[in-house]
Amino acid sequence: MKLKSFIIAAVGLLLTTGCNSQNKQVKQTDMGKSIVIFFSHAGDNYAVGNIEVGNTKIVADYITELTGADQFEIVTHKYDGMAYTPLINLAKEETKNGELPEYEGDVDLSQYDTVFIGGPVWWGTYPQVMFTFFKKHAGELTGKTVIPFTTHEGSGLANCVEDVKAAFAGANVTKGFSIYGHEVRTEKGKVEKWLKGLGF
């Protein structure tokens, strides 16, 4: 009798575990395969001083940790070692002139269903090097979910969402998320809450 009770209990436990695993798997694949595309600036930053890891990189790492998304960092050495004021003046000129600085490496976006796009706000939108990436990959995100996010010190999302919509006209671009740069090291919970709201 004891053996029969044990077998019944064991089968029940296996069925429960199986159901929970299936539910977890569905949750993880709701948004398909994801990647975080981002630009982040270390060095001299407004409100946080000289930092070794850029604010947007920290948010990108949170997203990867919480969702399992891959990452591609848009890297250029054009701004390395620049103090904040000269950097912002350069960013202003780049935006005004529509310059497209080069970046290192690249990524195949065809395997992804959801693409996070993030960066700091420089003169009302993303840094121009991100537009180099946008131009190169225009048309590749048709039918995919694109989720913009920014780090800032008062600009919020600025024109970033509109610019992403213009760059990837066939994509499903969501509302977007912004967080103050000086908050990113202590407010991981805000990122987690945002992601849960998206279904991750």
Secondary structure, DSSP 8 states (H G I E B T S, - for coil): -HHHHHHHHHHHHHHHHHHHHHHHHHHHHTT-SEEEEE----EEETTTEEESS-HHHHHHHHHHHHH--EEEE-B-STTTT--HHHHHHHHHHHHHHT-----B-----TT-SEEEEEEE-BTTBS-HHHHHHHHHTTTTTTTSEEEEEEEESS-TTTTHHHHHHHHTTTSEE---EEEEGGGTTT-HHHHHHHHHHHT-
